[in-house]
Amino acid sequence: MRNTFSSGLCSVVLSFLIALSGCGGGGGGPKTERVSGTVTLQGKPLEGATVYFMTEKFSGFGKTNAEGHYELVQGAVAGQNKVYISKRKLPEGVNMDPEEGMDLGQFDAAAAATENDRSPKGAKKQSTGEQVPEEFSNPQKSTLTFPVPAGGSTSADFRL
């Protein structure tokens, strides 16, 4: 079990470091454009979802507010971006603020490590529940794309 957790944690840390490599100052990363928009699910604003824009060399993300509006924190690279949108129902008491608790990647790694644990401790572990259909929320299967124009966009809207 420890090897599974260590492998999962290493994957999360490596992904985080790769994402950060495109976010540094000093002109080391690709030029990004400001991107914002609105996400709705079944016609209603999707609050608390994370919107990810990805290319082979860069990824950016933003969080939706009560009106479903988001702005990518790091922006996005001009050109075609793969997009996925995730909103998970978290177990009671889990804090996803990276400054105060763990981020979603760390939580997923911990959940995966205890997934097959049949001990009483493992039985108490709750997994997260994705609230967005897999065709939009799974990074490998998402059918969403957005062509980011030079100069950015304020209308990168997604109606799920």
N, C-alpha and C positions, 0 to 999 in steps of 0.2 A: 504494500500500500504506500509506503514512503516513496518508493521510486516513481510511482504514478503521480503522486503529489509533486515531487521534485521536478519531474518532466513537465507537468502542467504549468508549474510556477515558472520554470525556465522559459517555456514558450511565451507566457504572458510578459515576462521581463524583456525577452528578445523583441517581441512585437512592439512593446512600449518604446524601446530604444530605437528601433527602426523608424517608428512614427516621429519620435523626437528629432531624428537626424534631419528631417525636412523642415523642422520648425525653428531651427537656430537662427540667430542673427548673423550679421557679418557677410551676408550675400552667399553663404555656403549652400543654401537650399534653392529649389526652383522658385521662380517668380509666381506669386499667387494673386488671385483676384478675389475681391469681396463677393460673397454669395449669401443670399438670404431668400426666404420664401415661407410658404405655409404648407402644413401637412394636415390633411383630413383623413379620417377613417370612417367609412360608411356615412359620409356627408357631415360629420361632426369634427371640430378641431381636435387634434390629437395632442393632448398636453403631456409633458414629461417624457417624450420620446427623444432618442438620440438619432440624429441624421448624420450619416457618414458619406463623404465623397472620396473616391479612391481612384488613383491611377497607379501604374507600375512603380512610380517614383515618389508618390506623395499621397498622404491621406489627411483629411481635415474633418472636423465634426462640430456639431452644434446641438443644443438642447431646445426643444419646443416649449413655449410658454402656454398659458391658459387658452390663448387664441390659436394655438397651433403654429405660431410664428417662430422661426429660428434664424440665426445667423451663424455661419461657420466661424469658429474661433480663429483658425489659422488661414481661412480662405480656402480656395481650391485652385489647381493649375488649370489654365485655359485649355480647352479641348474637351474631348469626350471623357466623362467621368462615370464610373460605376457607382451606383448609389444603393445603400441599404439603410433601412430605418428600423430601429428596435425599441420596444418598450416592454419591460419585464415587470411582472408582479413579483415583488420581493417578499421573502418571509418577514414576519413581524420582528422588529428590532434590528434588522440589518441596515447598516448605514453605508450608503454608497458614495459618500463624500470622500474623495481621496485624501483630503487634508485631515479628516477626522476618523475615517474608517478605511474600508477597502474599496477598490474600484470594481466594476462589473467583471473584468477579466480575472481578477484575483478571486472573486466569489465563484466564478465558473470553474476555475482550476480547483478550488477547494471542494466544490460540489462534485466534480468529476472524480476526485480522489476518494470520496466517500460513497460514490454511486453504488458500488457493489458490497459495501460494508454492511454486514448483517448484525453487527453488534448493537447493543442498546444505544450507544452513542451515535452510530451511523444511522439507526432507525429514526432518530430525532432530526436528522439533517433534512431540511426541505430544499427542493430545487426551485429555480426560478421558472416562471411561466411566461413565455413570450406571448404578447397580446397582439402582435402584428402578424398577419399571414406569412408563412415561410417564403413565399415567392417575392416578398419585399424585405424580409428581416434577415434572411440567411445570406451572409456575404458571398458564399460560393454559388448560391442559386438565385439571387436577386435578379429580377428582370428590369429593374429600374436603371436608367442612365440619364445623364443630363449634359448637354454640350455647353460648357462654360465659355462664354465669349470673352475676348480681350476686353478689359474694362469691368468685368464682373456682371452680376445679375441680381436684381431684387425680386425676381419673379420665378425662382426655382421652386415651383409649387408641385406638390404631389397629392393626388386624390386617390386614396387606397380603398 
